[in-house]
């Protein structure tokens, strides 16, 4: 017999992940990040993760938000972009998955429901322990399942980082409309001023040959392609064949490393694998000095 809602709620809310060495390293790193902010320095490259969590249902069909949190802890990220997050949905025990995962990681969360049916919500989230404020959360043009995007600004001491997380549609034409909207004045195109630091991440349902991917890649850089190695697929998690999940970065951000996290736990926790990028964020003042040295050229926000 399928478990009732109360049983699912208990399973989802009561289980605590094992405190792995990676979990404690994450807490140590976050402490260093906070100390670095006090001293107006970044102690190391920023670790950014994007992850489609499939409503916390694993490839073994088990509902387990704590397992998702444990996978994230293995990666020790500073900022996390999540897709397919359930809040108050009967199918996942009625819990707030964004808040639950954030609590496990000792972070704060912003959530935006692309789909909202009565008290049930489903959408995207950004988690971090760094200072964060909501800039915008809105729908994208959709012809099938409703899609949206979430934009937050994160204070990195030396720079304000603009992070937009999204989950695009299943049809090619729909994805092109959504990518066009994200590049337009309501989103990336409205940031203006060439000193902005921008990350666009999520599940784009788009491989590198697709029109939507090519449209975005004309303006932003794919983190996996900034390195010498072959880009790795992210879906399906047990036998990855397609590269659907991406981290795109704008000017003033250099990619030091980027990998698809393919641990045994990650292969079981969701049908997608997370993408982890190590990024160096160039402070605007540093770029201004470089401009003055090489000539005061105007740099657009998007490449």
Secondary structure, 3 states (H helix, E strand, C coil): CCCCHHHHHHHHHHCCCCCCHHHHHHHHHHHHHHHHHHCCCCCCCEEEEEEECHHHECCCCCECHHHHHHHHHHHCCCEEEEEEEEECCHHHCCCEHHHHHHHHHCCEEEEEEEEEECCEEEEEEEEECCCEEEEEEEEECCCCCCEEEEEEEEECCCCEEEEEEEECCCCHHHHHHHHHHHHCCCCHHHCCCCCCEEEEEEECCCCCCCHHHHHHHCCCEEHHHHCCCCCCCCECCCCCCECCEEEEECCCEEEEEEEECCCHHHHHHCCECCEEEEEEECCHHHHHHHHHHHCCCCCCCCC
